[in-house]
Each structure stands twice: as C-alpha cells, then as structure tokens.
Amino acid sequence: MWIDVDWFGDTGLFDLGGDIWQLTPDGMGGFIATPFDPIGDLAAGFLMPIIMALPIIGMVMVGAPLVIALAAALLGLLAYLLVGSLLHPIAGFGLFSTCLVYALGTLSWAICDMFETHNPIFLFGYIGLAALVLIVWVGLGSFAEGFDDASGFPGVIVAVGGLIVSAILFFTASGESRATYSVYAFRIMHYLVLACLAVGVLMRIVELVRSKGNGGTFSVGALAGCGIAFALGLIPLVVTALLGTSNAIVTCCVFVVLYVAVVVLAPSVGASVKASPVWALMPLFLGSCLYLVAESASGVLIRTDVADALIAAVLENPLLASLRHMTASVLAAFSGPVTNVCNALADFIAGLFDHSWPDFPVASCVVIAVMLAVACGALMLGATLRSSLAKQAK
C-alpha cells in the first residue's frame, strides 16, 4: 500500500510537494511505514555494486599474500573441525581464531605495502578489510555465544581478543616497528589458545566422567584406540611415498582405498569418544601444515614466537621432516590429476567462446585442499562400510 503525505497541507499521489511512503503489514494488525525514493533507489542500484567491488578488487590485487591468507583461514577451519571433534568446539575455536587473525593481519600488511605505490585501489581494499574485520569478529562473537555455559564466555573472550589483535596488526601495518607489535599481538592469541585448549580438555574429561556415571564405560583401551587409529593413518602416507608418481592415477586410487580400509580396520573407541576416523586423518593434516610452513617459510609476512619455533622444528626435527616428505610425495601424486582437471575445466569454459586457455600450474594449497577433501570422503565411505558390516554381523 502506498500513501503520499505532504507536510504542508497538500495531498495527492503525484504531488511534488509530498513524500511517498510504503505501508507494509507487520503481522500483528499494524503497519510499518518506510519512505520510498525511486530516484535514490535507482542510484543505489548503480552505486552499490561499485562500492562493493572496489574493496574486493583491492584485496584480490595483492596476489600471493591473498593465497597465504586463504590457506591460513582454510587450515583454521580444518583445525576447528578436527580439534573440536577430538576435544570440544571451544578448543578448535581458539585455533581457528588464531589462524583467522594471521589471515587478516597478513592481508592488511600486504594491502598497506601495496598502497605505498600510491595506487588508490588499495585504499578501498584497506577500508573494505577494516569492515571485514569488524563483521568477522562480531559474527564469531555471536557464534561463540551458542556454546554451552561453561565455554560460551571463553569463546566470546577469544572473539574480543581476536578483534583487538587484528586492530593492532591493522593499525601498525605502516609502522617501522610492526614486527615487534606482531610478536606482542600473537602472544595474546597464544595465551587465549592455551586457555581454549585447557577448557576443551576439561570439558572432555567432564563428558567422560558423566558418561561413566551414567553407566557408560571408559578404559585405557579407548585411548589406545586413538593411538592405533593415528598409526593406521600413517599407512596411506608411507605406501603413497613408496609408490611415487610413476603412475599418479594408480597412486591416488591406492591412497583412497587405503583410507577406506583404515577406517574399516580402526578400532571403535566406544560411544563416549567417537574420534577414530578423525585420528586417522591427523597424520595427513599435520603433514600438510608442516609442508605449507616449510614452503612459505621465506615468505612469511608476520613473524611470531611460535612461527619461528615451528619453522625451526619443521626444518630440523627428523620426525617432522619425515612426515613432511611423505606428505610432499602424496601432494606430488595428486598434483598431476588436479592440474589436468583444472586445465580441462578452463579449456571447456574458454571453448564455449571459441577461445583456448594456456596450461597453468595449480597452487600447492589448492592441491592440499583437494587431497584433504578426498581423504575425508574416503573416511566417510569407510565409516559407512564399517557400519554396514556391523549391522550384517548382528
């Protein structure tokens, strides 16, 4: 319903002296009056896409640092899923928040460095990133409130801390001592992560105690089951490393079959701890993190105490180096098929317009994401198969 109101006494729908208002039912017997400005709405329809596109273009144009930021956010999400299922969501939430701080800080530093070339598009990217930082941490704070009473408050504290640390990295991006500020900022996040891990372990212990008090059982064999599942998760990495990349398709198929077999053979850890498939994926996940750290060690934009210690451990510790090399072998096996699929897809899309697309390499972080997704799919397939076998046995 439309109504025209003239505050000077004249009425009429097309009266230039009046304001057009739209009345919509509010569902409770009343109406909501909102002003209608067709010219303003038309102008907003043209301006809003431009206003939204400029910050996105400014962030995309930074190039490689954007890939690092996206990889950090992806690893944070995987950490949330894995650690959250092993311990408690608050533990994964702390790790995800730290990775997200690194992603936003890396992006803000890169945009600031690019802006020194006096390209105005990066100013829009910097402003857009500021809005993104606020939206992200306000959204995560609201999400943390959905945790239970014992962990909801720490989750909100982590979200507020992440906002403060992101602001420190954001406003010191152009300073000469920004490396010092980054160390201070991430020390805050490290303590928050330790607190989240402590709460997560405590919540897991409480769940186990309650389960035992309600008639559930928990034994040392349950913990041993997690360790055995982790050890079984090393089998696909070792076999794939031995097979090499002579026939990448066969190697990838063997990799998938081994993960399905691992889940079928992995011991069940009871109703209170359902983490065997996740523990089987942990070697590949850790190896992927170590590989990314080793490959991007020279291009790390934000140095922290933990980052320096982790880089030194990855490069010098023989066990971590061995896990990293096995993961690199799996990555090499997947790299060829993933690259071929991406190039074929690009050629198909370009062929629709009678053009061709030159072959291009696929970034290692993309291949790792595909590799982890395939492994997760194999784990779910193995879990389904084990459930079917268990039903048939009964």
N, C-alpha and C positions, 0 to 999 in steps of 0.2 A: 504494500500500500504506500502511495506517495502523497505527501501533503506539502503545500507551499505556504510558507509563513513570511509575512512582511511585517517587520517590527515597527514600520512607520504607518501602519493602518491600511495599506493597500493589500488586496488579496488577488489571487489568480495564479494558475499554474505556470503561465509564461510571463508573469510579471517580472521584469528585470530587477525590480527593487526587492524581490523576495528571495529567500533561501529555500532550496528543495531539501526535504527530509524524508528518509525512508523509515517506515514503521514496520517492524517485524515482530510477530508474536514471541513472547518469552516463555511460552509453555505453562505459565501459571495464571493465565487470564489477563495479563497485561501486555504492553508493547515496549519495544526498545526502539528509540529514535536515534538514527545515525544520519549525519549530513551526507548529502550526495553532491559531488562536484565532478561532472562528466569531464570537464577540461583537465582538472587536476588528476583524475584517474587515468585519462589518456596519456598525459605527460609522464605519470609514474610508470605506465606500461612500457614506455620507451626508455626511461632513465634507470629503472631498477635492474634490468639485465646488464646494463653498462656498469652500474655501481657494483654489482655482484661480480662481474667478470674481471674488473681491474685488479682487485686483491688476489684472485685466483691466478691470474696471469703473472702477477708479481712474485708469487710463491713458486710457481712452476718454473719460471725462468732461471732459478738458482741452479738447476741442473743436478749434479751429483749429490750435494748436501740434502736435496729433497729425497733422493733414494735412500740415503742413510737414515733420515728421519722416518720414512715409511717403514724401513726394515726394523728400526727400533720399536716403533708402535706395534708392528706385527709380532715381534718376539715378545713384547709385553703382553699382548693378547694371549699368545700361546702359554706364556708363563702363568697368566691368570687361570686359564683353563686347567693346566696340569697341576700346579701347586694348589689351586683352590680345591680340586677334587681329591688331592692327597691329604691335605691338612684341613683347611677351612677357607671359604671365599675371602676372608679378610687378609689371609697370608698372600694369596695371589693378587689381591687388590693393591697391596703395598708394592709388590714387584712391578705390576702394570703401571702404577703411578710414577715410579722412578723412571721406567723406560719412556713414558709419555713426557716427563719433564725433559729427558735428554733429547727427545724428538723435537719438542717445541723450542728448546734452547738452541739446538743445532740449526734449526730453520731460522730463528731470529738472528743469530750471529751471521749466518750466510747472507740473509737479506740485507743486513746492515753493511756488510762488506761490499756487497754489490751496489748499494746506494752511494758508496763513496765515488763511484764512477759518474755520479750526477745524472743517472738515468731516473727520471721521475716515476717510472712504473714501479720501481722497488719501494717508493714511498707508500704507494697504495698497498703493496704487498705487506709492508710493515704494519700499516693501520689495520688491514684485514687480519693479520696474525694476532694483533692485540685483541680484536673482537673474538677471534677463535679461542684464545687462551681463556678469556672470561667465560665463554659458553661451555668449554670443555670442563673446567673445574667446577662451575656451578652445576652442570649436569651430573658430574661424578659425585658431588656432594649430595645431590638428591638421590642418586643411585645408592650411595652408602647408607642412607637412612633406611633403606629397605632391608639391611641386615638385621639380625636379631639384636636384642637389647645389649648383650654382652660385647658385641663387636660393632654395633652401629656407631657409637660415639668415637672409637678409634678410626673408623672409616671416614667420618666427617673431618676429624683432625688431620688425617692424611690428605684429604682433598684441599683443605685450607692451607696446609703446609705446601702442597704442590703448587697452589696459586701463588704463594709468597715466593717460593724458589723460582718459579717461572718468571715472576716480575723482576726478581734480582737479575736473572740472566738476560731478560729483555731490556732493562734499562741500563745495564752495564755493557751492552753489546758493542758500543762505540768507544769504550774506555780503554786506556792503556793497560790497566791492571785487571782486565776482565778475567784472565786466567786465575788470578787469586780469588776473585769473587766466585768463580765457578767451583773451586775447591770448597769454599765455605758453604755455598748453597747445597752442594751434594752431600756434605757432611750432615746437613739437616735431614735430607731424604734418607740417608743411610740409617740414621737412628730411628726414623719413622718406620723404615722397612723392618729393622730388627724388632721393634715393638709389635708390628703386624705379625711377624713370624712367631714371636713368643705367644701372642694371643691365639694364633692359629693352632700351635701345638697344644696349648692349654685347652682350647675348645675340642680338639680331637681326643685328648685324654678324658675330658668330661663325657664325651659321647660314648667312649669305650666303657667307662665306669658305669654309666647309666644303662648301657646295653647289658652289661654283666649283671647289674642289679635287677634287671627285668627278666632274667633267665637266659640271656644270651651268653655265649661262650667266647673267650678270647685267650689265646695261648701264644707261646713263643713261636709255634708253627705258623701263625698268621704273619708275624714279622718276617719269618724265614721265607714265606711265600712271596713277599715283596722283593726280597733279595734275589730269589731264584728267578722271578719274572724279569728283574733288571738284567741278570746274567743271560737269560734267554734272549733278551732284546739285543745283545751283542752279536748273536749268531748271524742275523742278516747283514750286519756291517762287515764281519770277518769274511763271510762267504763271498759277498759282493767285491770286497777288496781283492780276494784271491782270483776271482773270475776275470777282473779287469774290464777293459772296454773294447775287447776284440769284437764282440757282438753285443751292442748296447741293448737291443730289444730283448735278447735272451736273458741278459743280466738283470734287467728291470723286472722281467716276469719272475725270475727266481727270487728276487728281492720281495716281491709281493707274496708269492707262495710261502716263503719262509715266515713272513709276519703273520699270515693266516695260521700257519702251523704252530707258531709261538703261542698265540692266544689259545688255541685248542689244547696245547700241552701245558700251559701255565697253570699252576695250582690255584684253586679257589681259596680266597682268604676270608671267607665267611660273609655273613650278612652285614656285619658292622663295618668292615673295611672292604670296599669294592674298588680296589685300585690296581689289580693285576695288569689289565691292558695298558693303563697309564704308565706303570713302572716299566713295561716292555718298550714303550716309546721313548723313555727318558734318555737312553744312550744316544739315539739319533738326534734328539732335541739338544742335548748338551754338546754333541759334536758339531751341530750346525752353528750353535752360538760361538764355540771356540773357533770354527773356521771363519766366521764373519769378523770376529775380533782380530784374528791373525791377518786377514786380508786387508782390513781397513785400519790397521794399527798406525800406519804412517799418515793416514788422512783423517784421524780423529780430530774433530773441531773443538771438542770440550774435553779437557783432561781433568780427571778426578783422582783421588787417592786410590779408590777401588779399581778404576780403569787402568792406572799404571801397574798396580799389583796383578791384575788379571792378565794384562798383556805380557808381563814378565813370566807369569806362570804358564801361559799358553805356549810361549816360545821356548821355555827352558825345562818344564816338567816333562819327564819322558812318558808318563801315563797319559797326560792330557795331549801331548804331541801325537801319541799313537792313536788316540781316539779321533783327533783332528784329521790325521792322514787317512784313516778308514772312512771317515765321513766325506773327505775330498774324493775318494775313489767312487763312492756312491753318487756324489754330485757329478763326477765326470761321466758316469754311465747314464745318468738322467739328462745331462746337458744336451747330448745329440738329439734324442727324440723330442725333447721340449722345444729346442731351437727349430727343428724341422716342422713341428706342428705350428708354431708361431709364424714362421715364414710362409707356410702353406696357407694359413688363415689370412695373412696380409696380402698374399698374391690373389687369393679368391676375392677379397673385398676390392682390391685395386682393379681386378679383371672385370668387375661389374661396370667400370667406367673406361674400359679399353686401355688400361694402363698396367704397368708391371711395377713391382716393388723390389728394390735390391735386397739381397740377403743381408741380414743383420744378426749380430750376436745377442743372446739373451743374458741379462744381468744375473749374477750368481744368486742374489737374494730372491729373484723370481723362481729360479730352478729349485732353490731350497724350499720355498713356499709350496711348490707343486709336489716336491718329494715328501714333505711332511703331510700334505693333504692325502697323497696316495697311501702313505703308511697308516694314517688314521682310518681311511676307508678299508684297508686290509684288516686292521684291528677290529673294526665293527663287523666285518664279514666273518672273522674268526670267532667273535663273541656270539654271533647269531648261529654259527655252525655248532659251537660248543653247547649252546642252549638246546639246539635240536637234538644233538646226540644224547644229552642228559635226559630229555623227555622220552626218547626212544628206549633208553636203558631202563626207565621206570615201567 
